[in-house]
Amino acid sequence: MASLAQGWHIQVRVIKSLIIRELSTRFGRENIGFLWMMVEPLLFPALVAVMWRLLRGPEEHGISIIAFVITGYVPLTLFRHAVSRSAGVFTANSSLMYHRQIRLLDFILVRFLIEMIGSMMSYLFIASILIYAGFFPVPYDLGLFLIGWLLYCAFTFSVCLVLAPLSEMSDIIEKFLPVVTYVMIPFAGTFNQTSWLPPALREYMLWSPFVDTMEPMRYGVFGHQVDPYYNLTVPIVATMVCLMVGLLLCRHVRRQLVVE
């Protein structure tokens, strides 16, 4: 037990050190510094919400359109940023592999944690402002929202765990990532509810882990204003499969990775 506790303490220190290094490298100490980790995932959803408000009016299916866009686009921004940051992460940090306490998994985890924390901060900030202004409802079921959010984050991390080693094995992966993240938007539940879709199409959409986590998040915010359809088994199984595949790929890449 003592050795396990010591190992855990060392691992926590490694993660903290890598987070500080990553933040300093990415954001520096000028202007607002580390606060950019919150501002970056906040800007695009806020601009998209304003654009939708101007183009489509104040409500969509009886729901505040600003709140609806924010609840969908902030998680999508987390996925897109986390996936793009995972590409090439091993090569960028290969010089740190001289330290035996550092593992390949640490690099993916650190970049994902920064994106997740930044997205959580931006979500809390913009929701608080909009609740005060009357454009965002007080969450109906915070527990269900957190379940959906945590499952969404877990699945996103598992996808990063697969893409990071694949990007080291082939440069084509990194080139296709921006296209894939745009193509997936219709299947991510970002701008629609499954209850708005025809029943036949709804059945197919429920096979998407993104939809099955977005729906409980939206119900946790809007309550009975929406009619959710979701199956939590899908994101749980998909996350476990991606985690196993990702760990095997990381092990394979570690054997071939050249430490600078």
PyMOL commands that set and color helices and strands:
alter all, ss='L'
color gray80, all
select helices_A, chain A and resi 2-27+33-56+65-86+89-92+94-98+104-133+142-169+171-183+185-187+194-196+199-205+209-225+233-256
alter helices_A, ss='H'
color red, helices_A
select strands_A, chain A and resi 59-60+63-64
alter strands_A, ss='S'
color yellow, strands_A
deselect
rebuild
show_as cartoon
